[in-house]
Amino acid sequence: MKKYLYICITLLTFCFQEMGLKAQDMSFLHVNGVNLVDVQGNKFYIQGTNLGNWLNPEGYMFGFRKTNSPYMIDQMFRELVGDKATDDFWQNFKSNYVTVDDINYLASLGVNTIRLPLNYKLFTDEDYLGRNSAQDGFRIIDKIVRWCKAKRIYVILDMHSAPGGQTGGNVDNSYGYPWLFTNSHYEDQLKEIWIQIATRYRDEPCVLGYELLNEPIEYRNVVIDGIPTNDWNKYYKDLEPMYKRLVEAIRTVDKEHVIILGGARGNTDFSMFNDWKFDDNIMYSCHCYSATTRVAPYVQFRDRTGLPMYVGETGHLDYKVQTEMTELFKDNNLGYTYWPYKKYGQGGSFVWFTASAEWKKVIDFAEADRSTYQAIKKARPDQSTSLKAMKSFVSNCLYDNCTKDASYIATVGLK
């Protein structure tokens, strides 16, 4: 009997190892001073990328310039080919842009963390990316977690677009103002969504943590009556109190997960934070898209607070500079997730893809004057051209049809 049990246990252990699902390989991560540690107390250093553009589209990763936020891109497609074809495009886009092949490839490079940008509409009954009352946010996250868990990759859930808009720019899919900070309705909605997310994933160690807001309160320098002003600074004082209320709500259902807080002005300004350790499992996130000297303030803030800091977004730099940045992050114990993993057009990402020649017609339409029905009719290419272009886009974004940028990958400290 003992021999039989031994054989069974050995076989089961072998099977789990082959599937990459050994329970001891993943544990909840927790804050310990300026580091993240696993359940054994081993330091965990974040190295990875962002699955940007997938669930919160941005125009430049489609080749667009002024048509740059999710709702603008969606409206453009509807003006181009109508509702049904647009809904179909989004469903195919979401199915193809990131698949298990992409996750397996990232694992082969040594990626240990993926940041997943989300739009709050993925969890509501609002129209978004081809769906309304049957939104699929949780289904998609479940899928990513399953794929990543098989490869022992941690997932950061990042609220890239919050109700009302937290940024006031295209990245939060807002209408150009951070209304999240002006009306409690938006905060209540955001709080409820985070409670739903935390309730669903509270027992899932593959989820590294919850990043409550991406790049809150964009820097806005305007001139009024000849005087430069930034009237959005008045919301800086509201950021930390809002974070506290959100954390308090999440902790009613989830005591385990790390909670990640970003600063204002594109996650670059942390001057509004005073009560740094109001929770025993929080860390901070900065973004760094500029020269190497810019990491010094983040390191100083990290050392002053005694809490971890990681670079949630970086990239789009000269490859020599990007290599230097990666080494600087490592030397200063700043984990990092490069932006983005994939996009349309060569350069600036781990992998990239093109579309058919007809896609240029779609780009031209996206950039054209569409302010009136007459202007839309004048700018619109024929339907067969547009549909062919959109079909090629969702086909070519599949992993097997992408080009790997080995030079780029070498700059981010991976295999």
C-alpha positions as CSV (number, residue, x, y, z in Angstrom):
1,M,0.0,0.0,0.0
2,K,2.8,2.4,0.9
3,K,4.6,1.6,-2.3
4,Y,1.4,2.3,-4.3
5,L,0.9,5.6,-2.6
6,Y,4.5,6.6,-3.2
7,I,4.1,5.8,-6.9
8,C,0.9,7.8,-7.1
9,I,2.5,10.8,-5.4
10,T,5.6,10.6,-7.6
11,L,3.5,10.5,-10.8
12,L,1.3,13.4,-9.7
13,T,4.3,15.5,-8.8
14,F,5.8,14.8,-12.2
15,C,2.6,15.8,-14.0
16,F,2.3,19.1,-12.1
17,Q,6.0,19.8,-12.9
18,E,5.4,19.1,-16.5
19,M,2.4,21.5,-16.6
20,G,4.3,24.2,-14.8
21,L,1.8,24.3,-12.0
22,K,3.8,23.5,-8.9
23,A,2.0,25.2,-6.1
24,Q,5.2,26.3,-4.4
25,D,6.3,28.2,-7.5
26,M,3.7,31.0,-6.9
27,S,2.7,32.5,-3.7
28,F,1.2,35.8,-2.7
29,L,3.8,38.6,-2.8
30,H,4.0,41.0,0.0
31,V,5.7,44.3,0.8
32,N,8.8,44.0,3.0
33,G,10.6,47.3,3.4
34,V,11.6,48.5,-0.1
35,N,11.2,45.0,-1.6
36,L,8.5,42.6,-2.6
37,V,9.0,39.1,-1.2
38,D,7.3,35.7,-1.6
39,V,6.0,33.5,1.2
40,Q,9.5,32.2,2.0
41,G,10.9,35.8,2.2
42,N,12.7,35.7,-1.1
43,K,13.0,39.0,-2.9
44,F,10.9,39.3,-6.1
45,Y,12.2,41.8,-8.7
46,I,9.7,42.8,-11.3
47,Q,10.8,42.4,-15.0
48,G,8.2,42.5,-17.7
49,T,6.0,44.4,-20.1
50,N,2.5,45.9,-20.5
51,L,-0.2,44.4,-22.7
52,G,-1.1,47.9,-23.8
53,N,-3.6,48.7,-26.6
54,W,-5.4,45.4,-26.1
55,L,-8.2,46.3,-23.7
56,N,-7.7,50.0,-23.7
57,P,-6.8,51.0,-27.3
58,E,-4.5,53.9,-28.2
59,G,-4.4,55.5,-31.6
60,Y,-0.7,55.5,-32.2
61,M,-0.5,51.7,-31.9
62,F,-3.0,51.6,-34.9
63,G,-1.0,54.1,-36.8
64,F,-3.4,57.0,-36.0
65,R,-2.4,60.4,-34.5
66,K,-5.4,62.5,-33.7
67,T,-7.9,59.7,-33.4
68,N,-6.2,58.5,-30.3
69,S,-8.6,57.3,-27.5
70,P,-10.8,54.2,-27.4
71,Y,-14.1,56.0,-28.0
72,M,-12.6,58.1,-30.8
73,I,-11.2,55.0,-32.5
74,D,-14.5,53.2,-32.1
75,Q,-16.5,56.1,-33.5
76,M,-14.1,56.3,-36.5
77,F,-14.7,52.6,-37.3
78,R,-18.4,53.0,-37.1
79,E,-18.3,55.9,-39.5
80,L,-16.1,53.8,-41.7
81,V,-18.0,50.5,-41.9
82,G,-21.1,50.7,-39.6
83,D,-22.0,49.1,-36.3
84,K,-22.0,45.4,-37.1
85,A,-18.7,45.3,-38.9
86,T,-17.2,47.4,-36.1
87,D,-18.5,45.1,-33.4
88,D,-17.1,42.1,-35.3
89,F,-13.7,43.8,-35.6
90,W,-13.5,44.4,-31.9
91,Q,-14.4,40.8,-31.0
92,N,-11.8,39.5,-33.5
93,F,-9.2,42.1,-32.3
94,K,-9.6,41.0,-28.6
95,S,-9.4,37.3,-29.6
96,N,-6.2,37.8,-31.7
97,Y,-4.2,40.6,-30.2
98,V,-3.0,38.6,-27.2
99,T,-3.2,34.8,-27.1
100,V,-1.6,32.0,-25.2
101,D,1.2,32.0,-27.8
102,D,2.1,35.6,-26.8
103,I,2.3,34.7,-23.1
104,N,4.4,31.6,-23.8
105,Y,6.8,33.7,-25.9
106,L,7.1,36.3,-23.1
107,A,7.8,33.5,-20.6
108,S,10.6,32.2,-22.9
109,L,12.2,35.6,-22.7
110,G,12.3,35.5,-18.9
111,V,9.4,37.9,-18.2
112,N,8.1,37.4,-14.7
113,T,5.4,40.1,-14.6
114,I,2.8,41.4,-17.0
115,R,0.9,44.6,-16.4
116,L,-2.6,44.4,-17.8
117,P,-4.2,47.8,-18.6
118,L,-8.0,47.8,-18.1
119,N,-10.9,50.0,-19.0
120,Y,-13.6,50.2,-16.3
121,K,-16.2,49.7,-19.0
122,L,-15.1,46.1,-19.3
123,F,-17.0,45.6,-16.0
124,T,-20.2,47.6,-16.7
125,D,-23.1,47.5,-19.1
126,E,-21.8,50.4,-21.1
127,D,-21.0,50.0,-24.8
128,Y,-17.3,49.2,-25.2
129,L,-15.3,47.3,-27.8
130,G,-18.2,45.7,-29.5
131,R,-20.2,44.7,-26.4
132,N,-22.6,46.2,-23.9
133,S,-24.5,44.3,-21.2
134,A,-22.5,41.2,-21.8
135,Q,-19.1,42.7,-21.1
136,D,-16.2,40.2,-21.0
137,G,-13.7,41.8,-18.7
138,F,-13.6,39.0,-16.1
139,R,-13.6,36.3,-18.7
140,I,-10.5,37.9,-20.3
141,I,-8.7,38.4,-17.0
142,D,-9.5,34.8,-16.1
143,K,-7.9,33.7,-19.3
144,I,-4.8,35.8,-18.9
145,V,-4.4,34.6,-15.3
146,R,-4.7,31.0,-16.4
147,W,-2.1,31.3,-19.1
148,C,0.3,33.3,-16.9
149,K,-0.1,30.9,-14.0
150,A,0.9,28.0,-16.2
151,K,4.2,29.9,-16.9
152,R,4.6,31.3,-13.4
153,I,4.2,34.9,-14.5
154,Y,2.6,37.4,-12.2
155,V,-0.2,39.8,-13.3
156,I,-0.7,43.4,-12.3
157,L,-4.3,44.6,-12.8
158,D,-4.0,48.3,-13.8
159,M,-7.1,50.6,-14.0
160,H,-6.0,52.5,-17.0
161,S,-9.4,54.2,-17.6
162,A,-11.5,55.0,-14.6
163,P,-15.1,56.3,-14.4
164,G,-15.1,60.0,-15.3
165,G,-11.5,59.9,-16.3
166,Q,-8.6,60.3,-13.9
167,T,-6.1,61.8,-16.3
168,G,-7.9,64.2,-18.6
169,G,-6.1,62.8,-21.7
170,N,-6.6,60.2,-24.3
171,V,-5.1,57.4,-22.2
172,D,-8.1,57.3,-19.9
173,N,-10.7,57.5,-22.6
174,S,-12.2,60.6,-21.0
175,Y,-13.5,63.8,-22.6
176,G,-10.5,65.9,-21.7
177,Y,-11.0,66.5,-18.0
178,P,-10.3,64.5,-14.8
179,W,-14.0,64.4,-13.7
180,L,-13.2,61.4,-11.4
181,F,-12.2,64.1,-8.8
182,T,-15.2,66.3,-9.2
183,N,-18.2,64.0,-8.5
184,S,-18.5,61.3,-5.8
185,H,-20.6,59.3,-8.3
186,Y,-17.5,58.4,-10.3
187,E,-15.5,57.4,-7.2
188,D,-18.4,55.3,-5.9
189,Q,-18.5,53.5,-9.3
190,L,-14.7,52.9,-9.3
191,K,-14.9,51.6,-5.7
192,E,-17.6,49.1,-6.6
193,I,-15.6,47.9,-9.6
194,W,-12.5,47.4,-7.5
195,I,-14.5,45.5,-4.9
196,Q,-15.8,43.2,-7.6
197,I,-12.3,42.6,-8.9
198,A,-10.8,42.0,-5.5
199,T,-13.6,39.7,-4.5
200,R,-13.0,37.6,-7.7
201,Y,-9.2,37.4,-7.3
202,R,-8.7,37.6,-3.6
203,D,-7.5,33.9,-3.5
204,E,-5.4,34.1,-6.6
205,P,-1.7,34.5,-5.9
206,C,-0.9,34.8,-9.7
207,V,-2.3,38.3,-9.4
208,L,0.5,40.4,-8.0
209,G,-1.6,43.3,-7.1
210,Y,-4.1,46.0,-8.0
211,E,-2.9,49.3,-9.5
212,L,-5.7,51.6,-8.6
213,L,-5.2,54.4,-11.2
214,N,-3.0,54.9,-14.1
215,E,-1.4,58.4,-14.5
216,P,-3.9,60.4,-12.5
217,I,-4.2,64.2,-13.1
218,E,-2.3,64.9,-16.3
219,Y,-0.1,68.1,-16.3
220,R,-2.1,70.8,-18.1
221,N,-0.3,74.0,-18.9
222,V,-2.6,76.5,-20.6
223,V,-2.5,80.3,-21.1
224,I,-5.5,82.3,-20.0
225,D,-5.4,86.0,-20.6
226,G,-1.7,85.8,-21.2
227,I,-1.1,84.0,-17.9
228,P,0.2,80.4,-17.8
229,T,-1.9,78.3,-15.5
230,N,-2.6,74.7,-14.5
231,D,-5.9,74.7,-12.7
232,W,-5.8,70.9,-12.4
233,N,-3.2,71.2,-9.6
234,K,-6.1,71.7,-7.2
235,Y,-6.9,68.0,-7.5
236,Y,-3.5,66.9,-6.2
237,K,-4.7,67.2,-2.6
238,D,-7.6,64.8,-3.4
239,L,-5.5,62.0,-4.7
240,E,-4.1,60.4,-1.5
241,P,-7.5,60.6,0.3
242,M,-9.2,58.9,-2.6
243,Y,-6.6,56.2,-2.6
244,K,-7.2,55.7,1.1
245,R,-11.0,55.3,0.5
246,L,-10.4,52.8,-2.3
247,V,-7.9,50.8,-0.3
248,E,-10.3,50.7,2.7
249,A,-13.0,49.3,0.4
250,I,-10.8,46.7,-1.2
251,R,-9.6,45.5,2.3
252,T,-13.1,44.6,3.3
253,V,-12.9,41.7,0.8
254,D,-9.2,41.2,0.2
255,K,-6.5,41.4,2.9
256,E,-3.7,39.7,0.8
257,H,-3.0,41.5,-2.4
258,V,-0.4,44.3,-2.8
259,I,-2.0,47.6,-3.8
260,I,-0.1,49.9,-6.1
261,L,-0.4,53.7,-6.1
262,G,0.7,56.1,-8.9
263,G,1.6,59.7,-8.7
264,A,0.2,62.7,-10.6
265,R,1.5,64.1,-13.9
266,G,1.9,60.7,-15.6
267,N,3.1,58.9,-12.5
268,T,6.0,61.3,-12.1
269,D,4.9,63.6,-9.2
270,F,4.6,62.1,-5.7
271,S,4.6,65.4,-3.8
272,M,1.0,65.0,-2.7
273,F,1.7,61.9,-0.6
274,N,2.2,62.3,3.1
275,D,0.7,59.3,4.9
276,W,2.8,56.8,3.1
277,K,2.2,53.7,5.2
278,F,-1.6,53.9,5.7
279,D,-1.7,50.2,4.7
280,D,0.9,47.5,5.4
281,N,0.9,46.1,1.9
282,I,1.1,49.1,-0.5
283,M,3.8,50.2,-3.0
284,Y,4.2,52.9,-5.5
285,S,4.6,53.1,-9.3
286,C,6.5,55.7,-11.4
287,H,6.7,56.1,-15.2
288,C,9.9,57.0,-16.9
289,Y,10.0,57.9,-20.6
290,S,12.9,60.3,-20.5
291,A,16.6,60.6,-19.8
292,T,18.5,58.5,-17.2
293,T,18.8,61.3,-14.6
294,R,15.0,61.3,-14.1
295,V,15.0,58.2,-11.9
296,A,16.7,60.0,-9.0
297,P,13.5,61.6,-7.6
298,Y,11.8,58.2,-7.6
299,V,14.7,56.5,-5.8
300,Q,14.6,59.4,-3.2
301,F,10.9,58.9,-2.7
302,R,11.3,55.2,-2.4
303,D,14.0,55.6,0.2
304,R,12.1,58.2,2.1
305,T,9.0,56.1,2.4
306,G,10.8,52.8,2.9
307,L,8.3,51.2,0.5
308,P,8.8,49.5,-2.9
309,M,8.8,51.5,-6.2
310,Y,8.6,50.0,-9.6
311,V,8.6,51.6,-13.1
312,G,5.2,50.7,-14.4
313,E,5.9,52.2,-17.8
314,T,9.0,53.0,-19.7
315,G,10.2,52.7,-23.3
316,H,10.0,54.4,-26.7
317,L,13.6,55.4,-26.3
318,D,16.8,55.2,-28.4
319,Y,18.0,51.7,-28.0
320,K,21.3,52.7,-26.5
321,V,19.5,54.9,-24.0
322,Q,17.0,52.2,-23.3
323,T,19.8,49.8,-22.4
324,E,21.3,52.3,-20.0
325,M,17.8,52.8,-18.5
326,T,17.4,49.1,-17.8
327,E,20.8,48.9,-16.1
328,L,19.9,52.0,-14.1
329,F,16.6,50.4,-12.9
330,K,18.5,47.3,-11.9
331,D,21.2,49.2,-10.1
332,N,18.6,51.2,-8.1
333,N,16.3,48.2,-7.3
334,L,13.5,49.6,-9.4
335,G,11.5,46.8,-11.0
336,Y,10.0,47.6,-14.4
337,T,7.4,46.7,-17.1
338,Y,8.3,48.1,-20.5
339,W,5.5,49.7,-22.6
340,P,4.2,48.1,-24.8
341,Y,4.6,44.5,-25.7
342,K,3.0,44.7,-29.2
343,K,1.8,47.4,-31.6
344,Y,1.3,48.2,-35.3
345,G,4.4,49.5,-37.0
346,Q,8.1,48.8,-36.7
347,G,10.1,49.8,-33.6
348,G,9.4,50.5,-29.9
349,S,7.9,47.2,-28.8
350,F,8.9,43.5,-28.2
351,V,7.0,42.5,-31.4
352,W,5.3,44.4,-34.1
353,F,3.1,43.8,-37.1
354,T,1.8,45.5,-40.3
355,A,-1.5,45.3,-42.2
356,S,-2.4,45.2,-45.8
357,A,-1.8,48.1,-48.1
358,E,-5.4,49.1,-47.7
359,W,-4.8,50.0,-44.0
360,K,-3.3,53.3,-45.2
361,K,-6.8,54.2,-46.4
362,V,-8.1,53.6,-42.9
363,I,-5.3,55.8,-41.4
364,D,-6.1,58.6,-43.9
365,F,-9.8,58.4,-42.9
366,A,-8.9,58.5,-39.2
367,E,-6.9,61.6,-39.8
368,A,-9.3,63.3,-42.1
369,D,-11.9,66.0,-41.2
370,R,-15.0,64.1,-40.1
371,S,-16.8,67.0,-38.4
372,T,-19.9,66.8,-40.6
373,Y,-21.8,64.1,-42.4
374,Q,-20.7,65.6,-45.7
375,A,-17.0,65.4,-44.6
376,I,-17.4,61.8,-43.5
377,K,-18.9,60.9,-46.9
378,K,-16.1,62.7,-48.7
379,A,-13.3,61.0,-46.7
380,R,-14.7,57.5,-46.5
381,P,-13.0,54.9,-48.8
382,D,-15.1,52.2,-50.4
383,Q,-16.5,49.5,-48.1
384,S,-14.6,46.6,-49.7
385,T,-11.3,48.4,-49.1
386,S,-12.1,49.2,-45.5
387,L,-13.3,45.8,-44.6
388,K,-10.3,44.1,-46.2
389,A,-8.0,46.5,-44.3
390,M,-9.7,45.7,-41.0
391,K,-9.6,42.0,-41.6
392,S,-5.9,42.1,-42.3
393,F,-5.2,44.1,-39.2
394,V,-6.8,41.5,-36.8
395,S,-5.2,38.7,-38.8
396,N,-1.7,40.2,-38.8
397,C,-1.7,41.0,-35.1
398,L,-1.7,37.3,-34.3
399,Y,1.5,36.2,-32.6
400,D,2.5,34.0,-35.6
401,N,2.3,37.0,-37.9
402,C,4.3,39.3,-35.8
403,T,8.0,40.3,-36.2
404,K,10.2,39.9,-33.1
405,D,12.5,42.9,-32.5
406,A,15.6,41.2,-31.1
407,S,17.4,44.5,-30.8
408,Y,14.6,46.0,-28.7
409,I,14.4,42.9,-26.5
410,A,18.1,43.0,-25.8
411,T,17.7,46.5,-24.3
412,V,15.2,45.5,-21.7
413,G,17.4,43.0,-19.8
414,L,15.7,39.8,-21.0
415,K,16.8,36.8,-23.1
